[in-house]
């Protein structure tokens, strides 16, 4: 559970934005389980201004080909300090700090034949110029059958550990099977041997379902979709993805449905921009992410949160679903509706989520016998309302809306 800078600032986030959002999280969200503060892509690119990438831009790096924060955007990185000061500030708030990386070796480092620390290898030996990201040319992929590539990844993760990084989002890799399978293993090994615990998240999706056991072994999170934005068609399509992936969510490895585009998004384009999701669609999104136990990463400029957005992110009963349930899965899926169940881990009850997938109001119902629980009362977690449970569990929902109930087993 955390915040990521991409939805609101693209490649152009500044240190002041990160610090402000970290303070907001500590003051308003930490008590509800939110803890990671993640700086997304191109923090090493001095001239980044929005969600677009500047091809072949001059990047900041050290003498060993390791990317460094752009000092004009992250002043505390001056003098080779990197993200150490920013990470220390985030930690001082009781939170954890993360960064985005692209797989591979910086193109500039390879062209300049920079040494890889004291390993005796050089960046051009670690780089594969035939492995280039289709949408961002900053990097060459790693030449994974070389000791140089292993040395390079070990050197960058040693740097991240020295900064105090707790979370790595590695991009241009999750969907690139089989060509990047070995590179995932190199990254995972370097992450796990660096001397600091870090979450390893792989992007973008869709990751291939038939490689799930490899993903479970070498990563903690992996994206099941391409970039997810505030578009009902993308949210509607997530139900099919969630159905396929939900059985693989378990401690240590989590299918990732991507960030939550709530509140103030796309701030680098328009500081007045707000999510295009309706309130109903936002309830549906938060409910589905919790029922399938996806990681939860906020995409908003949180200091602009209105009362509704804050209420979404601080509903302790809804947020408990992801932590206290297991085996969340759909029991009904049609073009018009979806119904999910998720038993509580302590055996005391079950969560039941009802979704209206149509453009009109609709009553969604489930036969109470399918709940497999003896229960007389249901509590709806968004409204706090309690209702007697008869032969069916039902809710009349507006377009694209959701209700989620906790049904506690009778003593």
C-alpha positions in Angstrom: 0.0 0.0 0.0 1.5 3.3 -1.0 1.8 6.2 -3.4 3.5 6.4 -6.8 4.3 9.7 -8.7 3.5 8.6 -12.2 -0.3 9.3 -12.5 0.1 12.8 -11.2 3.6 13.9 -12.4 4.7 11.4 -15.1 8.5 11.7 -15.6 8.6 15.2 -14.1 8.1 14.7 -10.3 10.2 17.0 -8.1 11.6 16.4 -4.7 9.2 19.0 -3.2 6.3 16.9 -4.6 7.6 13.7 -3.0 8.2 15.3 0.3 4.8 16.9 0.4 3.0 13.7 -0.5 5.1 11.8 2.1 4.0 14.3 4.8 0.4 13.9 3.7 0.6 10.1 3.9 2.2 10.2 7.3 -0.5 12.6 8.6 -3.6 11.2 7.0 -3.0 7.6 5.7 -0.3 5.8 7.6 -2.6 4.6 10.3 -4.7 2.9 7.6 -1.8 0.8 6.3 -0.4 3.1 3.6 3.4 3.2 3.8 5.4 3.2 0.5 6.4 6.5 -1.2 7.7 5.7 -4.8 9.4 8.0 -7.2 8.6 6.8 -10.7 10.4 7.0 -14.0 13.3 9.2 -15.2 14.3 10.8 -11.9 17.7 11.0 -13.5 16.5 13.1 -16.5 17.0 16.9 -15.8 14.7 18.2 -18.5 11.6 15.9 -18.0 8.4 18.0 -18.0 5.4 15.7 -18.3 4.4 12.1 -19.2 6.3 12.2 -22.4 9.9 10.9 -22.8 12.7 12.9 -24.4 14.6 10.5 -26.6 18.4 10.4 -26.1 18.3 13.1 -23.4 21.5 13.6 -21.4 21.1 11.6 -18.2 22.8 12.1 -14.8 25.0 9.2 -13.8 28.1 8.5 -11.8 31.5 7.5 -13.0 30.5 3.8 -12.9 27.5 4.2 -15.2 24.9 4.2 -12.4 22.0 6.6 -12.9 21.7 9.4 -10.3 18.9 11.8 -9.4 18.8 15.0 -11.4 20.0 17.6 -9.0 17.9 20.4 -10.5 14.8 18.3 -9.6 16.1 16.6 -6.4 18.4 19.2 -4.7 19.2 16.9 -1.8 21.0 14.6 -4.3 23.8 17.2 -4.8 27.4 16.1 -4.2 26.7 12.5 -5.1 24.3 11.9 -2.2 21.7 10.3 -4.5 18.4 9.5 -2.8 19.9 9.0 0.6 18.6 12.3 2.1 15.1 11.9 0.6 14.9 8.3 1.8 16.0 9.3 5.3 13.2 11.9 5.3 10.6 9.4 4.3 11.9 7.0 6.9 11.7 9.7 9.5 7.9 9.9 8.9 7.6 6.1 9.6 7.2 5.3 5.9 9.2 3.4 3.3 10.9 4.7 0.1 10.9 3.3 -3.4 12.2 4.1 -6.9 11.5 3.2 -10.5 14.2 1.7 -12.7 14.4 0.6 -16.3 15.9 -2.8 -16.9 19.4 -2.9 -18.3 22.4 -0.5 -18.7 22.2 3.2 -19.6 22.9 3.6 -23.3 25.2 6.5 -22.5 27.2 4.4 -20.0 27.7 1.7 -22.7 28.8 4.2 -25.3 31.3 5.8 -23.0 32.6 2.4 -21.9 32.4 3.3 -18.2 33.9 0.9 -15.7 31.6 -1.1 -13.4 33.1 -0.2 -10.1 36.2 -2.2 -9.3 34.9 -5.4 -10.9 37.2 -5.2 -13.9 34.2 -5.2 -16.3 32.8 -2.3 -18.3 29.3 -1.1 -19.1 29.5 -1.9 -22.8 30.3 -5.5 -21.9 27.1 -5.7 -19.8 24.8 -4.1 -22.4 22.9 -5.7 -25.3 22.4 -3.0 -28.0 19.9 -5.3 -29.7 17.6 -5.2 -26.6 16.0 -1.8 -26.5 12.7 -0.7 -24.9 10.1 0.2 -27.6 8.9 3.3 -25.7 11.9 4.7 -23.9 15.4 4.5 -25.4 17.4 5.4 -22.2 18.7 1.9 -21.7 20.1 -1.2 -23.4 19.0 -4.5 -22.0 21.5 -6.6 -20.2 23.6 -9.1 -21.9 22.5 -11.7 -19.4 25.0 -14.5 -20.1 28.0 -12.3 -19.1 29.6 -11.7 -15.7 29.6 -8.0 -16.6 25.8 -7.9 -16.5 25.8 -9.6 -13.1 28.4 -7.2 -11.8 26.4 -4.2 -13.1 23.2 -5.2 -11.4 25.0 -6.0 -8.2 26.6 -2.5 -8.3 23.3 -0.6 -8.8 21.5 -2.6 -6.1 24.4 -2.0 -3.7 23.9 1.7 -4.4 20.2 1.6 -3.8 20.8 -0.3 -0.5 23.2 2.5 0.5 20.5 5.1 -0.2 18.0 3.2 2.0 15.6 2.1 -0.8 12.8 -0.3 0.3 11.0 -0.8 -3.0 12.1 -1.2 -6.6 9.7 -1.0 -9.6 11.5 -2.4 -12.5 10.0 -1.5 -15.9 10.0 -2.8 -19.5 10.3 -6.4 -18.3 7.1 -8.1 -16.9 5.5 -8.9 -20.2 8.8 -9.7 -22.1 8.9 -13.4 -21.8 10.8 -15.4 -22.8 13.5 -12.8 -23.9 13.8 -11.2 -20.5 13.4 -14.3 -18.3 17.1 -14.4 -17.5 17.2 -10.7 -16.8 14.4 -11.0 -14.3 16.5 -13.6 -12.5 19.6 -11.4 -12.5 17.7 -8.5 -11.1 16.0 -10.7 -8.5 19.4 -12.2 -7.4 21.0 -8.7 -7.1 18.0 -7.4 -5.2 18.0 -10.3 -2.7 21.8 -10.2 -2.2 22.3 -6.5 -1.7 22.0 -6.6 2.1 18.7 -4.7 2.4 15.1 -6.0 2.2 13.4 -4.5 -0.9 10.1 -5.3 -2.6 10.6 -6.1 -6.2 7.8 -5.1 -8.6 7.9 -5.8 -12.3 6.1 -3.7 -15.0 4.4 -3.2 -17.3 1.8 -5.9 -18.0 0.2 -7.9 -19.1 2.6 -10.5 -17.6 2.0 -13.9 -19.2 -0.2 -16.1 -17.1 1.7 -19.3 -18.1 4.8 -17.9 -16.5 3.2 -17.3 -13.1 5.4 -19.8 -11.2 8.6 -18.0 -12.5 7.1 -14.7 -11.5 6.3 -16.0 -8.0 9.8 -17.2 -7.6 11.7 -14.1 -8.7 9.4 -11.2 -7.9 7.0 -9.9 -5.2 4.6 -8.1 -7.6 4.0 -8.1 -11.3 1.6 -6.1 -13.4 -1.3 -7.9 -15.0 -2.2 -5.0 -17.3 -0.6 -2.2 -19.3 -0.9 1.2 -17.8 -4.3 1.5 -16.1 -6.1 4.9 -16.3 -9.4 6.4 -15.4 -11.5 4.9 -18.2 -14.5 2.7 -17.5 -13.6 0.4 -20.4 -10.2 -0.4 -18.7 -11.9 -1.0 -15.4 -14.6 -3.2 -16.9 -11.8 -5.2 -18.6 -10.1 -5.7 -15.3 -12.7 -8.1 -14.1 -11.6 -10.7 -16.6 -8.0 -10.2 -15.7 -8.8 -10.4 -12.0 -10.7 -13.6 -12.4 -7.6 -15.2 -14.1 -5.0 -14.0 -11.6 -6.8 -13.9 -8.3 -5.8 -17.4 -7.3 -2.2 -16.5 -7.4 -2.3 -13.8 -4.7 -0.5 -14.9 -1.6 2.1 -13.7 0.9 5.3 -12.8 -1.0 3.8 -12.6 -4.5 1.0 -10.5 -5.7 -0.6 -9.9 -9.1 -0.7 -6.1 -9.5 -3.7 -4.4 -11.2 -1.7 -1.1 -11.3 -2.2 2.3 -9.7 -5.4 3.8 -8.5 -6.1 7.0 -10.6 -8.1 8.8 -8.0 -8.2 12.4 -7.0 -5.9 14.9 -8.7 -4.1 13.2 -11.6 -2.0 14.5 -14.6 -0.9 17.5 -12.7 2.1 18.2 -15.0 -0.4 18.8 -17.8 -3.1 20.7 -15.9 -3.0 21.4 -12.1 -6.8 21.4 -12.1 -7.1 17.9 -13.7 -9.2 15.4 -11.7 -9.9 11.8 -12.1 -12.4 11.0 -14.9 -13.9 8.1 -12.9 -17.2 8.7 -11.3 -17.5 8.2 -7.5 -19.3 4.9 -8.2 -16.5 3.7 -10.5 -13.9 4.5 -7.8 -15.8 2.4 -5.3 -15.9 -0.4 -7.8 -12.1 -0.1 -8.4 -11.2 0.0 -4.7 -13.5 -2.9 -4.0 -12.2 -5.1 -6.8 -8.5 -4.4 -6.0 -9.2 -5.5 -2.4 -11.2 -8.6 -3.2 -8.5 -9.8 -5.6 -5.8 -8.6 -3.1 -3.9 -6.5 -5.5 -1.3 -4.1 -4.2 -2.8 -0.6 -3.7 -0.7 2.3 -5.1 -2.3 5.7 -5.0 -1.8 7.8 -8.2 -3.1 11.2 -6.9 -1.5 14.4 -5.8 -2.6 13.6 -2.3 -2.3 17.1 -0.9 -5.3 18.0 -3.1 -7.5 15.2 -1.9 -11.1 16.1 -1.4 -13.3 14.6 1.3 -14.6 11.8 -1.0 -11.1 10.8 -2.1 -9.8 10.7 1.5 -12.8 8.6 2.5 -12.0 6.1 -0.2 -8.4 5.7 1.1 -9.3 5.6 4.8 -12.2 3.1 4.9 -10.6 0.7 7.3 -13.2 -1.9 6.9 -12.8 -2.1 3.1 -9.0 -1.9 3.3 -9.0 -4.8 5.7 -10.3 -7.1 3.0 -6.9 -7.3 1.3 -5.2 -8.1 4.6 -7.7 -10.3 6.3 -9.1 -12.4 3.5 -7.8 -15.2 1.3 -8.8 -16.9 -1.9 -11.0 -14.0 -3.1 -12.7 -15.2 -6.3 -15.8 -14.5 -8.5 -18.8 -16.8 -8.2 -20.9 -15.0 -10.8 -19.6 -13.2 -13.9 -21.9 -12.0 -16.7 -21.9 -9.0 -19.0 -24.2 -7.2 -16.5 -22.8 -8.1 -13.1 -20.0 -9.7 -11.1 -20.1 -11.2 -7.6 -17.0 -12.0 -5.6 -16.5 -13.9 -2.3 -13.5 -13.8 0.0 -13.4 -15.8 3.2 -11.7 -14.2 6.3 -8.4 -15.8 7.2 -9.6 -16.2 10.9 -12.7 -18.2 9.8 -15.1 -15.7 11.4 -16.9 -14.7 8.2 -16.8 -13.9 4.5 -16.7 -10.8 2.4 -19.1 -10.6 -0.5 -18.8 -7.9 -3.2 -21.6 -7.1 -5.7 -20.8 -5.2 -8.8 -23.1 -3.6 -11.4 -21.3 -3.5 -14.7 -24.1 -1.9 -16.7 -24.8 1.7 -17.5 -28.1 1.8 -15.6 -29.3 1.1 -12.0 -29.6 -2.6 -11.3 -30.3 -4.9 -8.4 -27.6 -7.5 -8.0 -28.4 -10.6 -5.9 -26.8 -13.8 -4.6 -28.5 -16.8 -3.1 -27.6 -16.8 0.6 -26.9 -20.6 0.3 -23.9 -19.8 -1.9 -22.3 -17.9 1.0 -21.6 -21.2 2.8 -22.0 -19.5 6.1 -24.7 -19.3 8.8 -25.3 -15.6 9.3 -28.3 -13.5 10.2 -26.9 -10.0 9.4 -24.8 -8.4 6.8 -22.9 -5.1 7.1 -22.2 -3.0 4.0 -18.7 -1.6 4.4 -19.0 1.6 2.2 -22.1 2.9 4.0 -21.8 1.2 7.3 -25.4 0.1 7.1 -26.5 -3.3 8.5 -29.3 -5.4 7.1 -30.9 -8.7 7.9 -29.9 -11.5 5.7 -32.8 -13.4 4.1 -32.7 -15.9 1.3 -30.6 -13.6 -0.8 -27.9 -11.0 -0.4 -28.8 -8.1 -2.7 -28.1 -4.5 -3.3 -29.6 -2.0 -5.8 -26.7 -0.2 -7.4 -26.3 2.7 -9.7 -24.3 2.4 -13.0 -20.9 1.0 -12.5 -21.3 0.9 -8.7 -20.4 -1.7 -6.1 -21.4 -2.8 -2.6 -19.3 -5.0 -0.4 -20.5 -6.8 2.7 -19.0 -8.5 5.7 -21.0 -11.4 6.9 -19.9 -12.7 10.3 -20.5 -16.3 11.2 -23.1 -16.7 13.9 -21.7 -18.0 17.2 
